[in-house]
């Protein structure tokens, strides 16, 4: 049985925006297994300077991420798309174990296979230390 994650490419703008909202909802669940199911078995990631390959690595990466990024909240926005690619702008907020709050900004480039599974994810991210009262997510 072939896995499929709808909507499937080729994407319209509405479909791309739906895919982005589904990703935002999944990441805000902070469930590494659920999130990893949106990626192909051989998915390739670059997240900052970390390279991740495949679902097992994705799950471990996300588990480790949320052990250090507490009270995580993410917002993703459409930037552009083609038939099987979507570009996203995002920001998220979290606090570290020492209690320092951060807002992270960045861009992601996604590429999907014919079954709607993300096979490539390249994320560039910058962190900005903020005070708790400066949070808005």
MARBA-3410 file (N, C-alpha, C, O; in Angstrom, 1 decimal):
137
0.8,-1.2,0.0,0.0,0.0,0.0,0.9,1.2,0.0,1.8,1.4,0.8 ~ 0.6,2.2,-0.9,1.4,3.4,-1.0,0.8,4.4,-0.1,-0.4,4.7,0.0 ~ 1.7,5.0,0.7,1.3,6.1,1.6,1.1,7.4,0.8,1.8,7.6,-0.2 ~ 0.0,8.1,1.2,-0.3,9.4,0.5,-0.6,10.4,1.6,-1.3,10.1,2.6 ~ -0.1,11.6,1.4,-0.4,12.7,2.2,-1.1,13.8,1.4,-0.4,14.5,0.6
-2.3,14.0,1.5,-3.1,15.0,0.7,-2.9,16.4,1.3,-2.7,16.5,2.5 ~ -3.0,17.4,0.5,-3.1,17.4,-0.9,-1.9,16.9,-1.7,-0.8,17.1,-1.1 ~ -2.1,16.4,-2.9,-1.0,15.9,-3.7,-0.6,16.9,-4.7,-1.4,17.7,-5.2 ~ 0.7,16.9,-5.1,1.1,17.8,-6.2,0.5,17.3,-7.5,0.2,16.1,-7.6 ~ 0.4,18.2,-8.5,0.8,19.5,-8.5,-0.1,20.4,-7.7,-1.3,20.3,-7.7
0.5,21.4,-7.0,-0.2,22.3,-6.1,-0.8,23.5,-6.7,-0.1,24.1,-7.6 ~ -2.0,23.9,-6.4,-2.5,25.2,-6.6,-2.1,26.1,-5.4,-1.6,25.5,-4.4 ~ -2.3,27.4,-5.4,-2.0,28.2,-4.3,-2.8,27.8,-3.1,-2.3,27.7,-1.9 ~ -4.1,27.5,-3.3,-4.9,27.0,-2.2,-4.4,25.7,-1.6,-4.5,25.5,-0.3 ~ -4.0,24.8,-2.4,-3.5,23.5,-1.9,-2.2,23.7,-1.1,-2.0,23.1,-0.1
-1.3,24.6,-1.6,-0.1,24.9,-0.9,-0.4,25.4,0.5,0.3,25.0,1.4 ~ -1.3,26.3,0.5,-1.7,26.9,1.8,-2.3,25.9,2.8,-2.0,25.9,4.0 ~ -3.0,25.0,2.2,-3.6,23.9,3.0,-2.4,23.0,3.6,-2.5,22.6,4.7 ~ -1.5,22.7,2.7,-0.3,21.9,3.1,0.4,22.5,4.3,0.9,21.9,5.2 ~ 0.6,23.9,4.1,1.3,24.6,5.2,0.5,24.6,6.5,1.1,24.4,7.5
-0.8,24.8,6.4,-1.6,24.7,7.7,-1.5,23.4,8.3,-1.4,23.2,9.6 ~ -1.5,22.3,7.5,-1.4,20.9,8.1,-0.1,20.8,8.8,0.0,20.2,9.8 ~ 1.0,21.3,8.1,2.3,21.2,8.8,2.4,22.0,10.1,2.9,21.5,11.1 ~ 1.8,23.2,10.0,1.8,24.0,11.3,1.1,23.3,12.4,1.6,23.2,13.5 ~ -0.1,22.7,12.1,-0.8,22.0,13.1,0.0,20.8,13.7,0.0,20.6,14.9
0.6,20.1,12.8,1.4,18.9,13.2,2.5,19.3,14.1,2.7,18.7,15.1 ~ 3.3,20.3,13.7,4.5,20.7,14.5,4.0,21.3,15.8,4.7,21.0,16.8 ~ 2.9,22.0,15.9,2.4,22.5,17.2,1.9,21.3,18.1,1.8,21.5,19.3 ~ 1.7,20.2,17.5,1.3,19.0,18.4,2.5,18.5,19.1,2.4,17.8,20.2 ~ 3.7,18.8,18.6,5.0,18.3,19.2,5.0,16.7,19.3,5.5,16.2,20.3
4.4,16.1,18.3,4.4,14.6,18.3,5.3,14.1,17.2,4.9,14.1,16.0 ~ 6.6,13.8,17.5,7.5,13.4,16.5,7.1,12.3,15.6,7.4,12.4,14.4 ~ 6.4,11.3,16.0,5.9,10.2,15.2,4.9,10.7,14.2,5.0,10.4,13.0 ~ 3.9,11.4,14.7,2.9,12.0,13.8,3.5,12.9,12.7,3.2,12.8,11.5 ~ 4.4,13.8,13.1,5.1,14.7,12.2,5.9,13.9,11.2,5.8,14.3,10.0
6.6,12.9,11.6,7.5,12.2,10.7,6.7,11.5,9.6,7.3,11.2,8.5 ~ 5.4,11.2,9.8,4.6,10.5,8.8,4.3,11.4,7.6,3.9,10.8,6.5 ~ 4.6,12.7,7.6,4.4,13.6,6.5,5.6,13.6,5.6,5.6,14.2,4.5 ~ 6.7,12.9,6.0,7.9,12.9,5.2,8.2,11.5,4.6,7.7,10.5,5.1 ~ 8.8,11.5,3.5,9.1,10.2,2.8,10.1,9.5,3.7,10.8,10.0,4.5
10.2,8.2,3.5,11.1,7.3,4.3,12.5,7.8,4.1,13.3,7.6,5.1 ~ 12.9,8.3,3.0,14.3,8.8,2.8,14.4,10.3,2.8,15.3,10.8,2.1 ~ 13.5,10.9,3.4,13.5,12.4,3.4,14.9,13.0,3.9,15.5,12.4,4.7 ~ 15.2,14.1,3.2,16.5,14.8,3.6,16.1,16.2,4.1,15.3,16.9,3.6 ~ 16.8,16.5,5.3,16.6,17.8,5.9,17.9,18.5,6.1,19.0,17.8,6.3
17.9,19.8,6.0,18.9,20.6,6.6,18.2,21.6,7.5,17.3,22.3,7.1 ~ 18.5,21.5,8.8,17.8,22.3,9.8,18.9,23.1,10.5,19.7,22.5,11.3 ~ 19.1,24.4,10.2,20.2,25.2,10.6,21.5,24.5,10.1,21.6,24.4,8.9 ~ 22.4,24.0,10.9,23.6,23.3,10.4,23.5,21.8,10.7,24.5,21.1,10.5 ~ 22.3,21.3,11.0,22.1,19.9,11.2,21.5,19.2,10.0,20.6,19.8,9.4
22.0,18.1,9.6,21.5,17.3,8.5,20.8,16.0,9.0,21.4,15.3,9.8 ~ 19.6,15.8,8.6,18.8,14.7,9.1,18.3,13.9,7.9,17.9,14.5,6.8 ~ 18.3,12.6,8.0,17.9,11.7,6.8,17.0,10.6,7.3,17.4,9.8,8.2 ~ 15.8,10.6,6.8,14.8,9.5,7.1,14.0,9.7,8.4,14.3,10.6,9.2 ~ 12.9,9.0,8.4,11.9,9.2,9.5,12.5,8.9,10.9,12.2,9.7,11.8
13.3,7.9,11.1,13.8,7.7,12.4,14.7,8.8,12.9,14.5,9.3,14.0 ~ 15.5,9.4,12.0,16.3,10.6,12.4,15.4,11.8,12.7,15.7,12.6,13.6 ~ 14.4,11.9,11.9,13.4,13.0,12.1,12.8,12.9,13.5,12.8,13.9,14.2 ~ 12.4,11.8,13.8,11.8,11.6,15.2,12.7,11.9,16.3,12.4,12.5,17.2 ~ 14.0,11.4,16.1,15.0,11.7,17.2,15.3,13.2,17.3,15.3,13.7,18.3
15.4,13.8,16.1,15.7,15.2,16.1,14.6,16.0,16.8,14.9,16.9,17.6 ~ 13.4,15.7,16.4,12.2,16.4,17.0,12.1,16.2,18.5,11.8,17.1,19.3 ~ 12.3,14.9,18.9,12.3,14.6,20.4,13.3,15.5,21.1,13.0,16.1,22.2 ~ 14.5,15.5,20.6,15.6,16.3,21.2,15.3,17.8,21.2,15.5,18.5,22.2 ~ 14.7,18.2,20.1,14.3,19.6,20.0,13.4,20.1,21.1,13.7,21.1,21.7
12.4,19.3,21.3,11.4,19.8,22.3,11.7,19.4,23.7,11.0,19.8,24.6 ~ 12.8,18.7,23.9,13.4,18.6,25.3,14.1,19.9,25.7,14.3,20.1,26.8 ~ 14.5,20.7,24.7,15.2,21.9,24.9,14.5,23.2,24.5,14.8,24.3,25.0 ~ 13.5,23.1,23.7,12.6,24.2,23.3,11.3,24.0,23.9,10.4,23.4,23.4 ~ 11.1,24.6,25.1,9.9,24.4,25.9,8.8,25.4,25.6,9.2,26.5,25.1
7.6,25.1,25.8,6.4,26.0,25.5,6.5,26.5,24.0,6.1,27.6,23.8 ~ 6.8,25.6,23.1,7.0,25.9,21.7,5.7,26.2,21.1,4.7,25.6,21.3 ~ 5.6,27.3,20.3,4.5,27.7,19.5,5.0,28.2,18.1,5.8,29.1,18.1 ~ 4.4,27.7,17.1,4.9,28.0,15.7,3.8,28.6,14.8,2.6,28.2,15.0 ~ 4.1,29.5,13.9,3.3,30.0,12.9,4.0,30.0,11.6,5.1,30.5,11.5
3.4,29.4,10.6,3.9,29.3,9.2,3.1,30.1,8.2,1.9,30.2,8.4 ~ 3.8,30.7,7.3,3.1,31.5,6.2,3.5,31.2,4.8,4.7,30.9,4.6 ~ 2.6,31.2,3.9,2.9,30.9,2.5,3.8,32.0,2.0,3.7,33.2,2.3 ~ 4.8,31.6,1.2,5.6,32.5,0.5,5.5,32.3,-1.1,5.2,33.3,-1.8 ~ 5.7,31.1,-1.5,5.5,30.8,-3.0,5.4,29.3,-3.1,5.6,28.5,-2.2
5.1,28.9,-4.4,5.0,27.5,-4.7,5.2,27.2,-6.2,5.0,28.1,-7.0 ~ 5.5,26.0,-6.5,5.5,25.5,-7.9,4.7,24.2,-7.9,4.0,23.9,-6.9 ~ 4.9,23.4,-8.9,4.1,22.2,-9.0,4.3,21.2,-7.8,3.3,20.7,-7.2 ~ 5.5,21.0,-7.3,5.8,20.1,-6.2,6.7,20.7,-5.1,7.3,20.0,-4.3 ~ 6.8,22.0,-5.1,7.6,22.7,-4.1,6.8,23.9,-3.5,5.9,24.5,-4.1
7.1,24.1,-2.2,6.5,25.1,-1.4,7.6,25.9,-0.6,8.4,25.2,0.0 ~ 7.5,27.2,-0.6,8.4,28.0,0.2,7.6,28.6,1.3,6.5,29.1,1.0 ~ 8.1,28.6,2.5,7.4,29.0,3.7,8.3,30.0,4.5,9.5,29.8,4.6 ~ 7.6,31.0,5.0,8.2,31.8,6.1,7.6,31.4,7.4,6.4,31.0,7.4 ~ 8.4,31.4,8.5,7.8,31.0,9.7,8.5,31.8,10.9,9.5,32.4,10.7
7.8,31.7,12.0,8.4,32.1,13.3,7.8,31.2,14.4,6.7,30.8,14.3 ~ 8.6,31.0,15.4,8.2,30.3,16.6,8.8,30.9,17.8,9.8,31.5,17.7 ~ 8.2,30.6,18.9,8.7,31.1,20.2,8.8,29.9,21.1,8.1,28.9,21.1 ~ 9.8,30.0,22.0,10.1,28.9,23.0,10.9,29.5,24.1,11.5,30.6,23.9 ~ 11.0,28.8,25.2,12.0,29.1,26.2,12.9,28.0,26.4,12.5,26.8,26.2
14.1,28.3,26.8,15.1,27.2,27.1,15.0,26.8,28.5,14.2,27.3,29.3 ~ 15.7,25.8,28.9,15.7,25.2,30.3,16.1,26.3,31.3,15.7,26.1,32.5 ~ 16.8,27.3,30.9,17.2,28.3,31.9,16.2,29.4,32.0,16.3,30.3,32.8 ~ 15.1,29.3,31.2,14.0,30.3,31.3,14.1,31.4,30.3,13.2,32.3,30.3 ~ 15.1,31.5,29.5,15.2,32.5,28.5,14.3,32.3,27.3,14.3,31.2,26.8
13.5,33.3,26.9,12.6,33.2,25.8,13.3,33.6,24.5,14.2,34.4,24.5 ~ 12.9,32.9,23.4,13.4,33.2,22.1,12.3,33.3,21.1,11.2,32.6,21.2 ~ 12.5,34.1,20.1,11.6,34.0,18.9,12.6,33.6,17.7,13.6,34.2,17.5 ~ 12.2,32.6,17.0,13.0,32.1,15.9,12.3,32.4,14.6,11.1,32.2,14.5 ~ 13.0,33.0,13.7,12.5,33.3,12.4,13.2,32.5,11.3,14.4,32.1,11.5
12.5,32.3,10.2,13.2,31.6,9.1,12.4,31.3,7.9,11.3,31.7,7.8 ~ 13.1,30.6,7.0,12.5,30.2,5.7,12.7,28.7,5.6,13.7,28.2,6.0 ~ 11.7,28.1,5.0,11.8,26.7,4.6,11.5,26.5,3.1,10.7,27.1,2.6 ~ 12.3,25.6,2.5,12.0,25.2,1.1,11.6,23.7,1.2,12.4,22.9,1.7 ~ 10.5,23.4,0.7,10.0,22.0,0.7,9.8,21.4,-0.7,9.5,22.1,-1.6
10.2,20.1,-0.8,9.9,19.4,-2.1,9.2,18.2,-1.8,9.6,17.4,-0.9 ~ 8.2,17.9,-2.6,7.3,16.7,-2.3,7.4,15.7,-3.4,7.7,16.0,-4.6 ~ 7.2,14.4,-3.1,7.1,13.4,-4.1,5.7,13.3,-4.6,4.8,14.1,-4.2 ~ 5.4,12.4,-5.5,4.1,12.3,-6.2,3.0,11.9,-5.2,1.8,12.1,-5.5 ~ 3.4,11.3,-4.0,2.4,10.9,-3.0,2.1,12.0,-2.0,1.4,11.7,-1.0
2.7,13.2,-2.2,2.5,14.2,-1.2,3.3,14.2,0.0,3.1,15.0,1.0 ~ 4.3,13.3,0.0,5.2,13.2,1.2,6.4,14.1,0.9,6.9,14.2,-0.2 ~ 6.8,14.8,1.9,7.9,15.8,1.8,9.2,15.0,1.7,9.6,14.2,2.6 ~ 10.0,15.1,0.6,11.2,14.4,0.5,12.4,15.3,0.8,13.5,14.8,1.0 ~ 12.2,16.6,0.7,13.3,17.5,1.1,12.8,18.7,1.9,11.7,19.2,1.6
13.5,19.0,2.9,13.2,20.2,3.8,14.5,20.9,4.1,15.3,20.3,4.8 ~ 14.6,22.1,3.7,15.8,22.9,4.0,15.3,24.2,4.7,14.6,25.0,4.2 ~ 15.8,24.3,6.0,15.4,25.4,6.9,16.6,26.2,7.3,17.6,25.7,7.7 ~ 16.4,27.5,7.1,17.3,28.5,7.6,16.6,29.3,8.8,15.5,29.8,8.6 ~ 17.3,29.3,9.9,16.6,29.8,11.1,17.6,30.7,11.9,18.8,30.4,12.1
17.0,31.8,12.4,17.8,32.7,13.3,17.0,32.9,14.6,15.7,33.0,14.6 ~ 17.7,32.9,15.7,17.0,33.1,17.0,17.3,34.5,17.5,18.3,35.1,17.4 ~ 16.2,35.1,18.2,16.3,36.4,18.8,15.9,36.2,20.3,14.7,35.8,20.5 ~ 16.7,36.5,21.2,16.3,36.5,22.6,15.3,37.5,22.9,15.5,38.7,22.5 ~ 14.2,37.2,23.6,13.2,38.1,23.9,12.8,38.0,25.4,13.1,37.0,26.0
12.1,39.0,25.9,11.6,38.9,27.2,10.2,38.3,27.2,9.5,38.3,26.1 ~ 9.8,37.6,28.2,8.5,36.9,28.2,7.4,37.9,27.8,6.5,37.4,27.1 ~ 7.4,39.1,28.3,6.3,40.0,27.9,6.3,40.4,26.4,5.3,41.0,26.0 ~ 7.3,40.1,25.7,7.4,40.4,24.3,6.8,39.3,23.4,6.7,39.5,22.2 ~ 6.4,38.2,24.0,5.8,37.1,23.2,4.5,37.5,22.6,3.8,38.3,23.2
4.2,37.0,21.4,2.9,37.2,20.9,2.3,36.0,20.2,1.2,36.0,19.7 ~ 3.0,34.9,20.3,2.4,33.6,19.7,1.8,32.8,20.9,1.3,31.7,20.6
END
